[in-house]
Every structure is written in C-alpha cells, then in structure tokens.
C-alpha cells in the first residue's frame, strides 16, 4: 500500500483527498459524513460577514453533462458556525480549513472569531473579479492570524505566474486552484427561461468540463512558486487525482462529484489513487507530484505527422474513427485502414477508439 500522507506547513494529512467548499460541507453534520468516508482534511463552506439567501433552483446538470451551480456563500451566520459547527468539526480529528470571503473589510470582522478553530485559512476570491490589489488587501488582513493563508484562485487570470508570485511576496502560504468558471447561462428551450433561479439566471460551471482548465492553472502555479497548491476542478476518479498531483498539486478537493454521487466519492477516489500508485510501482504520492514538469523537460515537440497503426485483432470495425477523421484518412474494409498520404497525425482517432485498437 502506497504512502498517501501529505504535509502542508507541518500539518499532517493522512491522504490528499478533501471536500471543496460547497453544499456537501454546508454544516458540521455534513462534514462528519465526509470524515466517515476517510477524507484527509475538512474544508468549510465559505463564510462571510453576513449569511446569504440563495435563489432556487440553484443547481443543474444539463443534458450534455455540464454542471451549473448558483449557490453563493454559507446560509449560516458566523455565530451559527461558531456555536454549532466549528468546535464539532475540530473534534472530528482531521485538519480543518476554514473558507472565508471576500473583501478585506468583511474578513477583518470575522477573522478573530474563526482563527481559534482553523488550521489553515482559505480565502475565496470568487467575487473580486481580477483585481489583484483587492486580493492583496484581503490576504494582508487574513495574515494577521497565526494560521497559513491559502488563496483560492478564480479562472480567467491570464498572467497567473506573475499573479501568484506577487501574492507569495505578500504572504500567501499556498493556493487552491481553481474556483468554478462563470458566470454562465443555460436556457430551457421549452420555457425560454434559464433553469437557475437567480436574478439573471446565471450559474457557474464546475465538474468534468472544468478539469482541463484547472489542470493548467495548477501546473502553471506549481511551476511559478514554491508553495503548496491544492487542485480542485472536475476530479471524480483516482486517475483525475493522479493527473492533478502530476501537475503539481499537493492535495485535491472534490465538490461536484460529491454532489452527483454522494460522499462515497471521497473513499472511492482515495482507494483508486492508492491502487494506481501500487499498480505503477510508486511507493508514495510524493513520487508523482510535479512529474509532468520533469517529463516535459525531456519531451521534444514534433511538427511532422506520426502515423498511427491499427491493431487488427482489437479493431471491431465500429467506424467511430472514420466518422471523426477530419482528413478522410481512415476507411473500413473488414477492419480500419489508415491512408498515410492523407493522415495529418492529429491523434484524435487514438482517443476516439473504444477498443484502444489504434496505436502509435
């Protein structure tokens, strides 16, 4: 069995799987259910100076599999969290990350109340646009506590390397990447209205659709600064966790998959991560952290086509490769055949084949 232990600023975490701030951690009882599934750490739903009342409906899985969420921060007040939540959560025996938002003024009011309970403070920048100075102001206030402060990054920041370097200079101890993407809009064609119930019907995109964006941010941050990064966005399997850790994440957070599948996703992903490490001969999760950056140093960029080959024994002549070949380079004659005079070497057919019958 591989060693899944993670160290975040001297805080020992038994495995790198934790919930992300969201409805599945909306109160202490919900977080206990996460603990029962073996999470390595807990993350609270974001709290701010005032609680919020969310318009309904507030979550939607579209027919094409996208997931939109218009929930805001916690509907519980800071006082309710202190009275009924934080002390309970601390008794569960796992490290405790308190998510705070948003402006420096709001954070300054709640920081003294929550600091005794937090092992790490996570600052959400979800409603702060791309204004770095506002984020710096919030970070400076949060840093008045004696706890490490992690900044949760919202997508859409172009100069992410410069952005996180500045935040580290200002005292950021780590990053969480990324928050959901939006605002987005989805319209029900039967009613002509958005399904989500907010004033404009907007939601924020999360889940599998977000994963490639999240990976890019984690990779960029991990290769720009030498502080821990917690990866979040579209993780629903052990392999997703592996990819995020290879990109440079020290740990991962899961939200949408827990909403859709239930809290059992945490133990399943942790077990799948462990099985993957064992099957590939890695003794520790640390052995794969940042592996992609090391591999990229060895990789050569190829600008000429590399022609794939068909494994005739595996090919079942389903025709998916033919339909999706933009270069009309594949035909079916009993089995698939590739015309190398037409093939561009784009590689799509390798990922389309359900039988892995196309190889390089």
N, C-alpha and C positions, 0 to 999 in steps of 0.2 A: 504493500500500500504506500502510495506516494505521500510525501510530507506537504500538506496544504497550508501550513502555518504562514502567516503574514505579519510583518512588523511595521506598524505605522507610528513613527515617532515614539518608539518604546512601548506602544500599545499592542499587546499580543492578540492576534485574531486567529482563531483555530482553523478557519478556511476563508477564502476570499469572496464568498458569496453573501450578499446582504440585500435587503429591500431598498428600493429607491423611495424618496419622498413621494407619497401618493395615497390613494384611498385605502390601500391594503395595510397602511400603518396610521390610520386615522385616529386611533386611540390605543390605550395601553392593552386592552384585551386583544385587539387585532395584532398587536406586536408580539404578544405572548404566543399566538398561533404561529408566527414566523419563527420564534425561538424553538418551538416544538419541532419545526422542520429543519433545525440544525444550522441556522444562519450564523455566520461568523461575527456579525455586528448588527446593531439596530440603527435605523435612521428614522427620525420622526417626520410626520407631515410638517411642511413649512408653517411656522407661526409668525405672526407679525403683531404690531401694536394692537390692532383690532381684529376680531374674528370676521369671517366673511359669510354671506349667504349666497350660495351658488344657485344660479338659474338652472332649471331642469327642462328637458333631459340634458345630461352633461357628458355622456359617453356614447360613442357609436363605433361599431365595426361595419365598414362599408362592404358592399357586395364583392368588391375586388380585393378585400383583405386589409385595406388601410384602417388605422385606428385613430380616432379623433377624441380628444378629451378637453372639455372646457371647465373642469374643476379648477378652482383657484387655490388659495392657501387654506389653512385649517378653519373649520367652522366652530372649533372650540377656542375659547379665550385663553390667554396666557394663564390666568388664575385657575381655570379648569384643568389645564395641563399640570400645573404645579400641585394642585390639590388631589387630582385623581390619576395623573399619568406618569410624571417623571420619576417619582420615587418607586412606583411599581416597576417601571421599566429598568431602573437601576438594580432592582432586586433579581432580575432575570439572569444575571451572571454573564452577560456578554457586553462588550464595549458599546457605548451609547453615543450616537452622533445626533446632535440637535440641529435641525434645519431652521434658519432664520431668514427673514426678509423684511424690508428690502432696502430702504434708504437709511442713511446714517442716523437720521433723527429717530426713525422707528426702532432701529436696532439698539440705539443708546438707551431707550426706555425699557426694553425687555432684557437686555444683556445681564444686568445684575441679578435678575430673578432666575434665569436659566443656567448661569455659569456653574453653580454648585453641582448640577446634575450631569453636565456634558463632559465627555472625554474628548470629543472633537466638535467644533462648531462649523457647520456648513452654511455658507452664505449664498442664497439664491439670488441671481441677477436677472430673473426672468422678465421683470417689468421695467428694466433700466436701460432698454434699447442697447446701443453700443457705446454709451458714454463712459469711457474709462475712468474719468475723474470721479463720477458718482460711485463707481465700484471701489475706487481707491478710498474715498471718504468712508464708505461702509466698512471696508477692511480695517481702516485705522481705528474706528470705534470698536469693532469686534476684537481687535488685537489687544485692547485694554484688559481683556480677560487673561487668565494664565493658561488658556487652552489653545491648541493648534487650530488655526483657521483655514478651512478649505473654501475655495471659491468655485461655485458651480457655474460653468460656462454655458452661455446660450449660443446656439448655432447662428451663423451669419457674420461672425467676426472674420475678416479677411486676413489681417496681419496677426495671426494668432501667436506666432513666436514672439514678436515684439510685445504683444499684449500681456502674455503671461510672464515674460521677463520683467516687465515693469511691476507687475503685481508681486512677484517674488522679492524684488527690491523693496517693496513697501511692506513686506512681512507675511505674505501668503505662505502657508506651510505646505499646501498641496492644492490639487484641483479635482473637481468632479466634472466629467465631460461625457455626454452633453445633456442639456435640458431638451424638452420637446421643441419641435420646429413649428413656427407659425407667426401670425395667425393664418389658418387655412379655412377654406369654405367648401362645404359639400351640400348640394341641393337635392332634395327629394323631388323627382320629376312628376310624381303623382299630385303633389300639393303645390309645387312651385316655391316651397319654403325650405330653409335649412332645417335639418333634423334637430340640431342642437338648439337649446332654448335661450341663449344669451341675447343681449340687445341686438347684436348684428348677426347672430348665428355662427360666429366664428368658433373654431376649435384649434387645438394644437396637435400636430402629428407625432405619434410615437410608434413603438413596435418595430417589426421587421423592416419596414420602409425606411426607418431612421438609421439602421445599423451601419451601412457603408459610410454615412456622414460621421457618425460617432467614432468609428474606427479611425477615420482620417484625422479627426481632432485629437484623439488620444495619441496617435502616432506623432503628430506634429508637436504636441505639448511635451511628450516624454523625451523628444529629441531636441527640445529647446531649453528645458530647465531640469535641474537635478532634484526635484521634489516628487513625492508620490502623486500618482494620478489614479483616480477611481473611475473606471469606464462604465458608462451607462448609455443604453440606447439599443433596443432590439435584441437583447440577449434572452434566448429561450432554450438553449441547449448547452451541453458541456463543450461542444465544439465552438459555439459562439463565445463562451468564456475563454477558451484556449486562444482564439483569434485576438480577443481584446487584450489578453495578457501578453501575447506575442507582440502586439502593437506597442506595449509598454506599460499597461495598467498594472498596478499593484493589487487591485481588487476590483470587483464588479458589483453593480447594483441592478436589480431587476424590478420592473414595475408592471408593464403591460402584460407580459406573460403570466404574472401572478393574478392579474385581474381576469384574464381569459381562462386560465387553467386552475387557479386556486393556489394556495400556499405550498402545496406539494411540489411545486416547480423548484423551490429552493433546495430541497433534499435531492430531487432528481438531477438538477444541474450539477450539484456538488459531487454526487456519485458518478455522473458521466465524466466530469472533469478528472476525477481520480482514476477512473477506468482508462481514459485516454492516455493519461500520463504513464500508467503501468504498461499499457499495450505498446507505447512508443519508447519505452526504456528510460523515462525520465524519473529521477528519484524525488524531485521537489518541484513545486510550482515556480520557484525562483529560477529553475533551469531554463524555462521558456520565456521568462519576462524579458521583453526587448529583443527577442530572437529575430524578428523581422528586420530591424535596423542592421543587425550583424549580417544577415543573409544578403541584404541589399548592397552591402559593400562588395560582395563577390559577384553580383549579377551583372551581366552585360546586356545592353539594350540592342535588340535585333530588329533591323528595319527591312529585312528581306523575308519573304514568306517561308514558314516552316510547314511543310505539308503533312497533314495528319494521315494516319493509316487506319484501315478498317480491320478489326478483329472479326473475321468471318464467323468464327464459332460463337461469338457473343451476339452478333447482329441478328435482330429478329425482324428486320425489314419494315419497321413501323412507319418510316417515312418522315419522322419529325425533322431530321437533319435536312432532308430535301426541301421541305416547306420553308424552313427558316434560313436557307442559304441565299444570301443577297447576291451572290456571284454566279448562281446557277451552275455550281461546280459539282454537285452531287446528284447522282441518279440511282434508281433502284433497278437492278436486274438480278433477280433472286436475292442478292444481298446489295448493300450500299456500295457504291463505287465513287471515287473522287477523281475528277479531271484536273490534273495538276497545272494544265495550261490556263485554266480558269480560276483555280483556287487562289484566294488572296492571303490565306493563312490567318484569317481573323480570329479563329479559335472558338467561335460560337458553337459549332457543332459538338465540340467536346463537352460543353456544359449542357447541351440540349439532350444528348443521348441518354435515355433512361437505363440502358444496359451497360454503360461505360465501355461500349464497343469501339469507340473512336479514340485513338491514342496518338501521342507524339513520341 
